[in-house]
Amino acid sequence: MLLSLHSETTGLSRLDQTFYDGVMRASTSTEAPDDIVIIAIDDGSIEALGHWPWRRHVHAQLLDRLSQARRVGFDIVFSEPNLDFPEDDALLAEAIRRHGRVVLPTIIVDDSVDGTRLQTPMAPLADAASGLGYINIYPHSDGTVRTLTLSHTLPSGQQAHHFSAEMMGESTPPPGQPGESFLIPYAGPAGHFSFYPYAAVLHGDIPAEHFHDRLVLVGAWSSGLGDTFPTPLTRHGETMAGVEILANGMLALENGNWIRTIPAWLTALLSCLPVLLLCLAFRRLSPRHSLLATFFLIVCWCAASAILLFVGHIWMPVTAGLIGIALAFPLWSWRSQEASLQHIDQELLALQQVTAWDSTHSERNGVGAFYDHSLPTRVRRLHQAIARFRHVQQKREETLRFLSHDMRAPQSAILALIEMQRREPELRSEREVLERIKRRAVDTLELMDGFVQVERAEVVSLNLKAIELSGLLHEACDSLWELAHHRSITLSTDDLPDEAWVEGDHKLLSRVLRNLLDNAIKYSPDHTEIRCRITREGQSWRVAIEDQGFGMAPEQLERIFEPFTRVTSAAPDHPSGAGLGLAFARTTILRHGGTISADSREGKGSTFSIILPALDS
């Protein structure tokens, strides 16, 4: 709205004028009028009649040739008497009086001494004329003539009418208030009206009947003679003679099709309308559709102004509205992003409180050492928090399942054994019952220990030190030697390198190796071999534990590292376990920056492989 009200001071009017000129050039297609003609003082006439200015009795002779014209207007100022030929002034005054329908020009002069005054023709001519009208034309700041002011009130209180209005006579009074400007609906580019050379009319080459009941303008058309101006319809440096601009003003008065400009306050209000519509659309549209709507509304706003000008002869400046539309999208996008950021921050804070997790931890310890407030970074933190929240939810569900099923089952079995023994003590010996209770209690302790170890592997701080894998694997094999020897299973460590250094937590990695060896022993037949190998693969060390057990089906391999997952196999006595050992191993190895995988086929045994980054000395 402010841009529209102050378009002149902000320079926006130049853009409006450029748009206006383009629409006028594209839409003007009026036929040349028959009742308005111009008698041009052109180069040929000057060559035929002699140098300018001509004697005034020549103009008197021309008026006698135009006796049938409805009205004759001279765009020639006769303000000073002709001292060389004083009798010519009387001849011209007599010709004007005899014709009775001649309009002579006046000029509104801004004098620093006398102020604004009206410069009129010399008295004998002014008294003889049927009308006097000022020929002042006021171009815009770019030098282009787009408007005419049809009447003025001078400081003396005198009312002055424009030359075009005087030419139309009292039957067509000028519209509007004194001082009000109207845009000229130009009939066409320069040369659109009918022109006749002054000399040809004077010498009778053009019959006098040709000017019957026509409005005739007499003015300069010669190069270097008279004023010429750019107009909205002239291009490439062309100009239009002042006399033809007067003819366009007369045609507009005759047709009553002046172009009126919408008041500044109404233009300001209308400029707000597309911005308001766009903001309402933004509330329901996606960013892509909002951008398309912005471009669509820009086209519609320009089209509406052009149609209003072409059909209704009303000019509505477009620049302020276009700037408002163009600024609406980035401003709305900024505001929407701010609202999104606030919402994300609120959700992020709520998730941090639920999960007890600091989302900026990665920025403090990673490449983003400085806090980044951008939308992508906050969205990434939100996704991290959501992932953490889902993980917490999953762990909560696992804990509930562990407490409600896995921990409850052994205790329920113990209570059932006690109740059965109380009712029927003769069915089982006390020793057998105690042995079964002991087994269920051991299962409960193993479950609890495994669950605690998995949880600790996820959250406990790693005590990283340089660890030699060959020695660590030897220690794990030694700790399980008695269990393997009891079933005549050989633990082979013949292919281990002398040194295989990695960085890790000695306690956690030792437990991982013991878990893998313990599983290999549990699910292997008696009198078999378990091979332990360590090999170098690029920048990593690979630890492989290969057994000759019963193997696993492909669908079992997919879930083998998930918590509480146990493999159904043909192993004797169905080895006990909570299904948490491999979950602990996977969590620990991932926290050490490594990977763990399993390869198995039913009846062919299984191979578990750990890959850890090598620590080079």
C-alpha positions as CSV (number, residue, x, y, z in Angstrom):
1,M,0.0,0.0,0.0
2,L,2.8,2.4,0.9
3,L,4.6,1.6,-2.4
4,S,1.4,2.5,-4.3
5,L,0.9,5.7,-2.5
6,H,4.5,6.9,-3.0
7,S,5.2,5.5,-6.4
8,E,6.4,8.8,-7.7
9,T,9.0,9.3,-5.0
10,T,10.1,5.6,-5.1
11,G,10.6,5.5,-8.9
12,L,7.9,2.8,-9.4
13,S,6.0,5.2,-11.7
14,R,8.7,4.6,-14.3
15,L,7.9,0.9,-14.3
16,D,4.2,1.6,-14.5
17,Q,4.8,3.9,-17.4
18,T,6.8,1.2,-19.2
19,F,4.0,-1.3,-18.7
20,Y,1.4,1.3,-19.8
21,D,3.3,2.1,-23.0
22,G,3.6,-1.6,-23.9
23,V,-0.1,-2.2,-23.4
24,M,-0.9,0.9,-25.5
25,R,1.3,-0.2,-28.4
26,A,-0.3,-3.7,-28.3
27,S,-3.9,-2.6,-28.1
28,T,-4.1,0.6,-30.3
29,S,-5.8,-0.2,-33.6
30,T,-8.1,2.8,-34.2
31,E,-8.8,3.8,-37.9
32,A,-7.7,7.3,-39.0
33,P,-10.5,9.8,-38.4
34,D,-12.1,11.5,-41.4
35,D,-13.2,14.7,-39.7
36,I,-9.8,15.8,-38.3
37,V,-7.1,16.7,-40.7
38,I,-3.7,18.5,-40.5
39,I,-2.3,21.0,-42.9
40,A,1.4,20.5,-42.4
41,I,4.1,23.2,-42.7
42,D,6.5,20.6,-44.1
43,D,9.8,20.8,-45.9
44,G,8.2,20.8,-49.3
45,S,6.0,23.8,-48.5
46,I,8.9,25.7,-47.1
47,E,10.8,25.0,-50.3
48,A,7.8,26.2,-52.4
49,L,6.9,29.3,-50.3
50,G,10.3,30.4,-49.1
51,H,12.1,30.4,-45.7
52,W,10.1,30.4,-42.5
53,P,8.5,32.5,-41.1
54,W,6.2,33.4,-43.9
55,R,4.3,36.6,-44.2
56,R,1.0,36.6,-42.4
57,H,-1.0,37.5,-45.5
58,V,-0.1,33.9,-46.7
59,H,-2.0,32.6,-43.7
60,A,-4.9,34.9,-44.6
61,Q,-5.0,33.4,-48.1
62,L,-5.0,29.9,-46.6
63,L,-8.0,30.8,-44.5
64,D,-9.9,31.9,-47.6
65,R,-9.2,28.4,-49.0
66,L,-10.6,26.8,-45.8
67,S,-13.9,28.7,-45.7
68,Q,-15.9,25.4,-45.7
69,A,-14.1,24.0,-42.7
70,R,-16.0,23.5,-39.5
71,R,-13.2,25.0,-37.5
72,V,-9.6,26.0,-38.1
73,G,-6.9,26.0,-35.5
74,F,-3.5,27.5,-35.9
75,D,-0.7,25.9,-33.9
76,I,1.4,29.0,-34.6
77,V,1.9,31.7,-32.0
78,F,1.2,35.3,-33.2
79,S,2.2,37.1,-30.1
80,E,4.3,39.9,-31.7
81,P,3.4,42.3,-34.6
82,N,5.1,42.0,-37.9
83,L,7.2,45.2,-38.0
84,D,8.4,44.6,-41.6
85,F,4.9,44.2,-43.0
86,P,2.4,45.7,-40.6
87,E,-0.4,45.6,-43.1
88,D,-0.2,41.8,-43.0
89,D,-1.5,41.7,-39.4
90,A,-4.6,43.6,-40.5
91,L,-5.1,41.3,-43.5
92,L,-4.8,38.2,-41.2
93,A,-7.2,39.7,-38.6
94,E,-9.7,40.4,-41.3
95,A,-9.4,36.9,-42.7
96,I,-9.9,35.4,-39.2
97,R,-13.0,37.6,-38.7
98,R,-14.4,36.8,-42.1
99,H,-14.0,33.0,-41.5
100,G,-15.5,33.3,-38.0
101,R,-14.4,29.8,-36.8
102,V,-10.7,30.2,-36.1
103,V,-8.9,29.2,-32.9
104,L,-5.6,30.7,-32.0
105,P,-3.1,29.4,-29.4
106,T,-2.1,30.9,-26.1
107,I,0.8,29.8,-23.8
108,I,0.8,29.5,-20.0
109,V,4.0,31.1,-18.9
110,D,5.7,30.8,-15.5
111,D,7.4,34.1,-15.1
112,S,9.7,34.7,-12.1
113,V,8.6,38.3,-12.1
114,D,5.0,38.3,-13.0
115,G,4.2,34.7,-11.9
116,T,2.0,32.4,-13.9
117,R,0.3,34.3,-16.7
118,L,-1.4,33.6,-20.0
119,Q,0.5,34.8,-23.1
120,T,-2.1,35.6,-25.8
121,P,-1.8,36.6,-29.5
122,M,-1.6,40.2,-30.4
123,A,-4.9,42.0,-29.7
124,P,-6.3,42.4,-33.3
125,L,-5.9,38.7,-33.9
126,A,-7.2,37.7,-30.5
127,D,-10.3,39.9,-30.9
128,A,-11.0,38.4,-34.3
129,A,-10.6,34.7,-33.2
130,S,-13.6,32.7,-32.2
131,G,-11.6,31.0,-29.4
132,L,-8.3,31.0,-27.6
133,G,-6.7,27.9,-26.1
134,Y,-3.3,27.1,-24.5
135,I,-1.1,24.6,-26.3
136,N,1.1,23.7,-23.3
137,I,2.0,20.0,-23.1
138,Y,3.5,18.6,-20.0
139,P,5.6,15.4,-20.5
140,H,6.3,12.9,-17.8
141,S,9.7,12.6,-16.1
142,D,10.9,10.3,-19.0
143,G,10.0,13.0,-21.6
144,T,7.0,11.1,-22.9
145,V,3.7,12.8,-23.5
146,R,0.9,10.7,-22.1
147,T,-1.5,13.2,-20.7
148,L,-3.3,16.5,-21.4
149,T,-4.6,19.0,-18.9
150,L,-7.8,20.3,-20.4
151,S,-8.3,23.4,-18.2
152,H,-6.4,25.6,-15.8
153,T,-7.4,28.2,-13.2
154,L,-4.8,30.9,-13.3
155,P,-3.7,32.7,-10.1
156,S,-5.7,35.7,-11.3
157,G,-8.8,33.5,-11.3
158,Q,-9.1,33.4,-15.0
159,Q,-10.3,30.1,-16.5
160,A,-8.1,28.9,-19.4
161,H,-9.1,25.9,-21.7
162,H,-6.8,23.7,-23.7
163,F,-6.5,24.3,-27.4
164,S,-8.0,20.9,-28.1
165,A,-11.1,21.8,-26.0
166,E,-11.5,25.2,-27.8
167,M,-11.3,23.4,-31.2
168,M,-14.2,21.2,-30.3
169,G,-16.4,24.2,-29.3
170,E,-19.0,24.6,-26.7
171,S,-20.8,21.4,-27.8
172,T,-18.0,19.3,-26.2
173,P,-17.0,20.8,-22.9
174,P,-13.8,19.5,-21.3
175,P,-14.3,16.8,-18.7
176,G,-13.0,16.8,-15.1
177,Q,-11.9,19.6,-12.8
178,P,-9.4,22.4,-13.6
179,G,-5.9,21.1,-13.4
180,E,-7.0,17.4,-13.8
181,S,-4.9,15.4,-16.3
182,F,-6.3,12.7,-18.6
183,L,-4.3,10.0,-20.4
184,I,-4.5,10.4,-24.2
185,P,-6.0,7.4,-26.0
186,Y,-3.7,7.8,-29.0
187,A,-5.3,6.8,-32.3
188,G,-2.1,5.5,-33.7
189,P,1.6,6.2,-34.2
190,A,3.0,9.3,-35.7
191,G,1.5,10.0,-39.1
192,H,-1.8,8.3,-38.3
193,F,-4.0,11.3,-39.2
194,S,-4.6,12.7,-42.7
195,F,-1.9,15.3,-43.7
196,Y,-1.9,17.8,-46.5
197,P,1.0,20.0,-47.4
198,Y,0.4,23.7,-46.7
199,A,1.6,24.8,-50.2
200,A,-0.7,22.2,-51.9
201,V,-3.8,23.6,-50.1
202,L,-2.7,27.2,-50.7
203,H,-2.2,26.7,-54.4
204,G,-5.6,25.0,-54.8
205,D,-4.2,21.5,-55.5
206,I,-6.6,20.2,-52.8
207,P,-10.2,21.3,-53.6
208,A,-11.8,23.6,-51.0
209,E,-14.7,21.2,-50.8
210,H,-12.4,18.6,-49.4
211,F,-12.4,20.4,-46.1
212,H,-16.1,20.8,-45.8
213,D,-17.3,20.4,-42.2
214,R,-13.9,19.2,-41.0
215,L,-11.7,20.2,-38.1
216,V,-8.5,21.6,-39.6
217,L,-5.2,22.0,-37.7
218,V,-2.4,24.1,-39.2
219,G,1.0,23.4,-37.7
220,A,4.7,22.7,-38.2
221,W,5.8,19.3,-39.5
222,S,9.1,20.3,-40.9
223,S,12.3,18.8,-39.5
224,G,13.8,21.3,-37.0
225,L,10.6,23.3,-37.0
226,G,8.2,23.1,-34.0
227,D,8.1,20.8,-31.0
228,T,8.1,17.0,-31.2
229,F,7.7,14.6,-28.3
230,P,8.0,10.9,-27.6
231,T,4.6,9.2,-27.0
232,P,3.6,5.7,-25.8
233,L,3.2,4.6,-29.4
234,T,6.5,5.9,-30.8
235,R,9.6,3.6,-30.8
236,H,13.2,3.6,-31.7
237,G,13.7,7.3,-31.0
238,E,10.7,8.4,-33.1
239,T,8.7,11.4,-32.0
240,M,5.3,12.9,-32.7
241,A,4.7,16.5,-33.8
242,G,2.9,18.7,-31.3
243,V,0.1,19.4,-33.8
244,E,-0.7,15.7,-34.0
245,I,-0.8,15.4,-30.2
246,L,-3.4,18.2,-30.3
247,A,-5.3,16.2,-33.0
248,N,-5.3,13.1,-30.7
249,G,-6.7,15.3,-27.9
250,M,-9.4,16.6,-30.1
251,L,-10.3,13.0,-31.2
252,A,-10.5,11.9,-27.5
253,L,-12.8,14.8,-26.8
254,E,-15.0,13.9,-29.8
255,N,-15.2,10.2,-28.8
256,G,-15.3,10.8,-25.1
257,N,-12.8,8.0,-24.5
258,W,-10.2,9.7,-22.3
259,I,-8.3,7.2,-20.2
260,R,-8.9,7.9,-16.5
261,T,-6.4,6.9,-13.8
262,I,-7.6,5.2,-10.7
263,P,-7.1,7.4,-7.6
264,A,-3.9,6.6,-5.6
265,W,-5.9,5.5,-2.5
266,L,-8.0,3.1,-4.5
267,T,-4.9,1.8,-6.3
268,A,-3.3,1.1,-2.9
269,L,-6.4,-0.8,-1.8
270,L,-6.6,-2.8,-5.0
271,S,-2.9,-3.6,-4.8
272,C,-3.5,-5.3,-1.4
273,L,-6.2,-7.5,-2.9
274,P,-4.0,-10.0,-4.8
275,V,-1.6,-10.2,-1.8
276,L,-4.5,-11.0,0.5
277,L,-5.8,-13.7,-1.9
278,L,-2.3,-15.2,-2.2
279,C,-1.8,-15.3,1.6
280,L,-5.2,-17.1,1.9
281,A,-4.1,-19.6,-0.8
282,F,-0.7,-20.2,0.9
283,R,-2.5,-21.5,4.0
284,R,-3.8,-24.5,2.0
285,L,-1.2,-25.0,-0.8
286,S,2.1,-26.8,-0.8
287,P,5.3,-24.8,-1.4
288,R,5.4,-25.9,-5.0
289,H,1.8,-25.0,-5.7
290,S,2.3,-21.8,-3.8
291,L,5.1,-20.8,-6.2
292,L,2.9,-21.7,-9.2
293,A,0.0,-19.6,-7.7
294,T,2.4,-16.7,-7.3
295,F,3.4,-16.8,-11.0
296,F,-0.3,-17.3,-12.0
297,L,-1.4,-14.3,-9.9
298,I,1.3,-12.1,-11.4
299,V,0.1,-12.9,-14.9
300,C,-3.5,-12.4,-13.9
301,W,-2.7,-9.0,-12.3
302,C,-1.0,-7.7,-15.4
303,A,-3.8,-9.1,-17.6
304,A,-6.5,-7.5,-15.4
305,S,-4.8,-4.1,-15.7
306,A,-4.4,-4.5,-19.5
307,I,-8.1,-5.5,-19.9
308,L,-9.2,-2.6,-17.8
309,L,-7.2,-0.2,-19.9
310,F,-8.3,-1.7,-23.2
311,V,-12.0,-2.2,-22.5
312,G,-12.9,0.3,-19.8
313,H,-10.3,3.1,-20.6
314,I,-9.2,3.0,-17.0
315,W,-5.6,2.8,-16.0
316,M,-4.6,0.9,-12.9
317,P,-0.8,1.0,-12.1
318,V,0.5,-2.5,-11.6
319,T,4.0,-2.2,-10.1
320,A,3.1,-1.9,-6.5
321,G,0.8,-4.9,-6.7
322,L,3.4,-6.9,-8.6
323,I,6.0,-6.2,-5.9
324,G,3.5,-7.1,-3.2
325,I,2.8,-10.4,-5.0
326,A,6.5,-11.1,-5.6
327,L,7.4,-10.4,-2.0
328,A,4.5,-12.4,-0.6
329,F,6.0,-15.8,-1.4
330,P,9.5,-15.4,0.2
331,L,8.0,-13.6,3.2
332,W,5.4,-16.3,3.7
333,S,8.1,-19.0,3.2
334,W,10.2,-17.3,5.8
335,R,7.3,-17.1,8.2
336,S,6.3,-20.7,7.6
337,Q,9.9,-21.8,8.1
338,E,10.0,-19.9,11.4
339,A,6.8,-21.5,12.5
340,S,8.1,-24.9,11.5
341,L,11.3,-24.4,13.3
342,Q,9.5,-23.4,16.5
343,H,7.3,-26.5,16.2
344,I,10.3,-28.7,15.6
345,D,12.1,-27.2,18.6
346,Q,9.1,-27.9,20.8
347,E,8.8,-31.5,19.6
348,L,12.6,-31.9,19.9
349,L,12.5,-30.6,23.5
350,A,9.6,-33.0,24.3
351,L,11.4,-36.0,22.8
352,Q,14.7,-35.1,24.6
353,Q,12.8,-35.0,27.9
354,V,11.2,-38.4,27.1
355,T,14.4,-40.1,25.9
356,A,16.9,-38.2,28.2
357,W,19.1,-37.6,25.1
358,D,20.9,-34.5,24.0
359,S,20.4,-33.9,20.2
360,T,23.4,-31.6,20.0
361,H,25.8,-34.3,21.1
362,S,26.7,-35.1,17.5
363,E,27.3,-31.4,16.8
364,R,29.7,-31.1,19.8
365,N,31.6,-34.2,18.9
366,G,31.3,-34.2,15.1
367,V,32.1,-31.9,12.3
368,G,29.3,-29.5,13.3
369,A,31.2,-28.0,16.2
370,F,29.0,-24.9,16.1
371,Y,25.3,-25.0,16.8
372,D,23.5,-24.9,13.5
373,H,20.0,-23.3,13.5
374,S,19.1,-24.1,9.9
375,L,15.9,-26.0,9.1
376,P,17.7,-29.1,7.6
377,T,19.8,-29.4,10.7
378,R,16.8,-29.2,13.0
379,V,14.9,-31.7,10.9
380,R,17.8,-34.0,11.1
381,R,18.0,-33.7,14.9
382,L,14.2,-34.3,15.0
383,H,14.6,-37.5,13.0
384,Q,17.4,-38.5,15.3
385,A,15.3,-37.8,18.3
386,I,12.4,-39.8,16.8
387,A,14.7,-42.7,16.0
388,R,15.9,-42.5,19.6
389,F,12.4,-42.4,20.8
390,R,11.4,-45.4,18.8
391,H,14.5,-47.2,20.1
392,V,13.5,-46.4,23.6
393,Q,9.9,-47.6,22.9
394,Q,11.3,-50.8,21.5
395,K,13.6,-51.3,24.5
396,R,10.6,-50.7,26.8
397,E,8.5,-53.3,24.9
398,E,11.4,-55.7,25.1
399,T,11.8,-55.1,28.8
400,L,8.0,-55.6,29.4
401,R,8.2,-58.8,27.4
402,F,11.2,-59.9,29.3
403,L,9.6,-59.2,32.7
404,S,6.1,-60.6,31.7
405,H,7.3,-63.7,29.9
406,D,10.9,-64.7,30.0
407,M,11.4,-63.8,33.7
408,R,8.0,-65.1,34.7
409,A,8.3,-68.5,33.0
410,P,11.0,-69.9,35.3
411,Q,9.4,-68.5,38.4
412,S,6.0,-70.0,37.4
413,A,7.7,-73.3,36.8
414,I,9.3,-73.2,40.3
415,L,5.9,-72.4,41.9
416,A,4.3,-75.2,39.9
417,L,7.0,-77.7,41.1
418,I,6.5,-76.7,44.7
419,E,2.7,-77.0,44.4
420,M,2.9,-80.4,42.8
421,Q,5.4,-81.7,45.4
422,R,3.1,-80.5,48.2
423,R,0.1,-82.3,46.7
424,E,1.8,-85.5,45.6
425,P,5.1,-85.9,47.4
426,E,5.4,-89.5,46.5
427,L,5.7,-88.9,42.7
428,R,9.2,-87.3,42.8
429,S,12.0,-87.5,45.2
430,E,13.0,-84.4,47.1
431,R,16.4,-84.4,45.4
432,E,14.8,-84.4,41.9
433,V,12.6,-81.5,42.8
434,L,15.4,-79.5,44.2
435,E,17.5,-80.2,41.1
436,R,14.7,-78.9,38.9
437,I,14.2,-75.8,41.0
438,K,17.9,-75.1,40.8
439,R,17.8,-75.4,37.0
440,R,14.9,-72.9,36.8
441,A,16.7,-70.5,39.2
442,V,19.9,-70.8,37.1
443,D,17.8,-70.0,33.9
444,T,16.4,-66.9,35.7
445,L,19.9,-65.7,36.6
446,E,21.2,-66.3,33.1
447,L,18.2,-64.3,31.7
448,M,18.8,-61.4,34.0
449,D,22.5,-61.4,33.4
450,G,22.1,-61.5,29.6
451,F,19.5,-58.7,29.7
452,V,21.7,-56.5,31.9
453,Q,24.7,-57.1,29.7
454,V,22.8,-56.1,26.5
455,E,21.6,-52.9,28.2
456,R,25.1,-52.1,29.5
457,A,26.6,-52.7,26.0
458,E,24.3,-50.0,24.6
459,V,24.9,-47.2,27.2
460,V,28.1,-47.9,29.1
461,S,31.1,-45.8,28.3
462,L,33.8,-47.7,26.4
463,N,37.1,-48.1,28.1
464,L,39.2,-48.1,24.9
465,K,42.6,-49.5,25.0
466,A,45.0,-51.3,22.6
467,I,44.1,-55.0,22.6
468,E,45.9,-57.9,20.9
469,L,43.2,-60.1,19.4
470,S,45.2,-63.3,19.3
471,G,45.9,-63.2,23.0
472,L,42.2,-62.3,23.7
473,L,41.0,-65.3,21.7
474,H,43.4,-67.6,23.5
475,E,42.0,-66.4,26.8
476,A,38.4,-67.0,25.7
477,C,39.3,-70.5,24.5
478,D,41.1,-71.3,27.8
479,S,38.0,-70.2,29.8
480,L,35.8,-72.6,27.9
481,W,38.3,-75.5,27.5
482,E,36.7,-77.7,30.2
483,L,33.3,-77.3,28.7
484,A,34.6,-78.3,25.3
485,H,36.8,-81.1,26.7
486,H,33.8,-82.6,28.5
487,R,32.2,-83.2,25.1
488,S,35.4,-84.1,23.3
489,I,35.3,-80.9,21.2
490,T,38.6,-79.5,20.0
491,L,39.2,-75.7,20.0
492,S,41.7,-75.1,17.2
493,T,43.8,-71.9,17.4
494,D,46.7,-72.9,15.1
495,D,46.3,-70.3,12.4
496,L,46.4,-67.2,14.6
497,P,48.9,-64.4,13.8
498,D,51.6,-63.3,16.2
499,E,50.0,-59.9,16.7
500,A,46.6,-58.4,15.7
501,W,46.1,-55.1,17.4
502,V,42.8,-53.3,17.7
503,E,41.3,-50.5,19.9
504,G,38.5,-51.6,22.2
505,D,37.1,-52.4,25.6
506,H,38.8,-55.5,26.8
507,K,36.0,-56.7,29.0
508,L,33.2,-56.3,26.4
509,L,35.2,-57.8,23.5
510,S,36.3,-60.8,25.7
511,R,32.6,-61.5,26.6
512,V,31.7,-61.3,22.9
513,L,34.3,-64.0,22.0
514,R,33.2,-66.2,24.9
515,N,29.6,-65.9,23.8
516,L,30.4,-67.0,20.3
517,L,32.6,-69.9,21.5
518,D,29.9,-70.9,24.1
519,N,27.2,-71.0,21.3
520,A,29.5,-73.0,19.0
521,I,30.1,-75.6,21.8
522,K,26.4,-75.8,22.7
523,Y,25.2,-76.3,19.1
524,S,28.0,-78.7,18.0
525,P,27.9,-82.5,18.2
526,D,30.4,-84.3,20.3
527,H,33.9,-85.2,18.9
528,T,34.0,-82.2,16.5
529,E,36.3,-79.3,16.0
530,I,35.8,-75.5,16.4
531,R,38.3,-73.5,14.3
532,C,39.3,-70.0,15.4
533,R,41.0,-67.8,12.8
534,I,42.2,-64.2,12.6
535,T,43.1,-62.8,9.2
536,R,44.1,-59.3,7.9
537,E,41.6,-57.7,5.4
538,G,42.9,-54.3,4.3
539,Q,42.6,-51.9,7.2
540,S,40.7,-54.4,9.4
541,W,41.2,-57.7,11.3
542,R,38.7,-60.5,10.7
543,V,37.9,-63.0,13.6
544,A,36.1,-66.1,12.4
545,I,34.7,-68.9,14.6
546,E,33.7,-71.9,12.6
547,D,31.9,-75.0,14.0
548,Q,30.8,-78.3,12.6
549,G,27.4,-78.1,14.2
550,F,23.8,-78.5,13.0
551,G,23.6,-75.2,11.1
552,M,20.7,-72.8,10.6
553,A,18.0,-72.2,8.0
554,P,18.1,-69.0,5.9
555,E,15.0,-67.6,7.6
556,Q,16.7,-68.1,11.0
557,L,19.8,-66.2,9.9
558,E,17.8,-63.1,9.2
559,R,16.8,-62.7,12.9
560,I,19.7,-64.4,14.6
561,F,21.1,-61.1,16.1
562,E,17.7,-59.8,17.4
563,P,17.2,-59.9,21.2
564,F,15.4,-63.0,22.6
565,T,15.9,-64.9,19.4
566,R,16.8,-68.6,19.8
567,V,17.5,-71.1,17.1
568,T,15.5,-74.3,16.9
569,S,18.0,-77.0,16.0
570,A,18.7,-80.7,16.3
571,A,21.2,-80.2,19.1
572,P,20.8,-82.7,21.9
573,D,19.1,-81.6,25.1
574,H,18.0,-78.3,23.6
575,P,20.7,-76.0,25.0
576,S,19.5,-73.4,27.4
577,G,19.8,-69.7,26.8
578,A,17.9,-66.5,26.7
579,G,18.6,-65.5,23.1
580,L,20.5,-62.4,24.2
581,G,24.2,-63.4,23.6
582,L,24.3,-62.6,19.9
583,A,22.3,-59.4,20.5
584,F,25.0,-58.4,23.0
585,A,27.7,-59.3,20.5
586,R,26.2,-57.2,17.7
587,T,25.6,-54.2,19.9
588,T,29.2,-54.3,21.2
589,I,30.8,-54.8,17.8
590,L,28.8,-51.9,16.3
591,R,29.9,-49.6,19.1
592,H,33.5,-50.5,18.3
593,G,33.0,-49.4,14.7
594,G,33.0,-53.0,13.4
595,T,30.6,-55.5,11.9
596,I,29.4,-59.0,12.8
597,S,27.8,-61.6,10.4
598,A,26.9,-65.2,10.3
599,D,27.1,-67.8,7.5
600,S,25.4,-71.1,7.9
601,R,23.7,-74.0,6.2
602,E,21.6,-76.7,7.7
603,G,23.8,-79.8,8.6
604,K,27.0,-78.0,7.5
605,G,27.8,-75.9,10.6
606,S,28.0,-72.1,11.1
607,T,30.7,-69.5,10.8
608,F,30.4,-66.2,12.8
609,S,32.7,-63.4,11.6
610,I,33.8,-60.2,13.4
611,I,35.5,-57.4,11.5
612,L,37.2,-54.7,13.6
613,P,39.4,-51.7,12.5
614,A,43.1,-52.5,12.8
615,L,45.2,-50.4,15.1
616,D,48.6,-50.0,13.4
617,S,51.6,-49.2,15.6
